[in-house]
């Protein structure tokens, strides 16, 4: 996480030293957003493993094995890389894209457009991307890890190679692109 340190320090320094009109709350909140995402991931993993271990609502009548946990954990290291990747893109986007800085904290029309983008374009693209990874050429190289777990749990979907996560993440950049393109002073 040292990779993000220069941006975090710059963000905090500029937020503290600049006057109210020049402060960029969206830049300042990138790191706390990443921390809450890390906390959310850990809570979700712990809770899902607890529910799986208790076994009241299993899909498959089999308990999870340490071999599966170790395999998924090895592939789940990507979640940390993914958070670092997100942070890097958010900081770079905030500094370089027109409209990427001084994003508003809340806009109702932005929430509505985000919901429409997600249910329309992003889900559609993500579905077809996932289908493409079932092609034998891509499946054996990048996607088979996702289906190798016998006892599925909510975090099994993350057991994937970074080559699979990169195009999927590109789908989610539609939100950030929309926010930057439509950033206006109200």
C-alpha positions, 0 to 999 in steps of 0.5 A, a space after each residue: 500500500 506504499 504505492 498510494 502513499 505519495 497520492 495520499 500525502 499530497 491529497 491530505 496536504 492540499 486539502 489542509 493547506 488550500 482555502 475552502 474554494 480550492 479544496 477538492 473533497 473528492 480527491 481527499 475521500 479517495 483513500 477513505 473510500 479504499 479503506 472502507 472497501 477493504 473493510 467491507 471485503 474483509 467483513 463479507 469474507 468473514 461473514 460468508 465463511 461463517 455462514 458456510 461453516 455453520 452450514 444451514 443454507 448450503 447449496 452443496 451438502 459438503 463442508 468447505 475444505 482448507 484446500 479450497 480456502 487456500 486456493 481461493 485465498 491465493 487467488 484473492 490476493 488480487 483483491 488487494 491488487 485490485 484495490 491498489 489498481 482502483 486507487 491508482 486509477 482514481 488518483 490519476 483520473 482526479 489529477 488528469 481528467 477534465 472534470 475528474 476533480 472537485 466532484 460533487 458529494 451528492 447528485 440525485 441525477 447522478 445516482 439515477 444515471 448510475 443505476 441506469 448505467 449499471 442495469 443497462 450497459 454494465 450488466 450487459 457487458 459484464 454478462 457477455 464478458 463472462 460468457 466470453 471467458 467460457 470459451 475453451 481458449 480463455 476458460 482453461 487459462 483464466 476462468 477455470 479457477 472461478 469454477 474449481 470450487 465445489 463449495 461455492 460462497 459469495 467470494 468465490 467469484 473473485 477467484 480469478 486471474 487479473 487478466 479476467 478482472 481487468 476487462 471487467 473493471 473496464 466496464 465499471 469505469 463507465 461510472 467514473 467516465 460519466 461522473 467526469 464528463 458531467 461534472 458541473 458547478 451547481 
